[in-house]
């Protein structure tokens, strides 16, 4: 299963590729059709990725019961949002 989220300026999109197996999130360029960054930090599969309205920040959630707040100019998450009692399936 492949999950994609378009950024508001339509120049980039995020993806999580795999059938509930990917533990990374990738940022792709629509101009060059190449992978720009691979964001790693989840220990278990990522279920959802959502860009903010401004397109600079995005959040990912997964089986590790954590939501991670990212920014497109950092390789590491800005914040770990812990305390969930089950998987984070939707990060809207």
URCORWO-V745525 format. One record per helix or strand of 2 or more residues. SS is the DSSP state (~ for helix, > for strand). FROM is the first residue (numbers start at 1). TO is the last residue. If there is no record, write none. Layout:
SS:FROM:TO / SS:FROM:TO
This chain:
>:2:6 / >:12:17 / >:24:29 / >:34:40 / >:46:51 / >:57:62 / >:67:71 / >:79:81
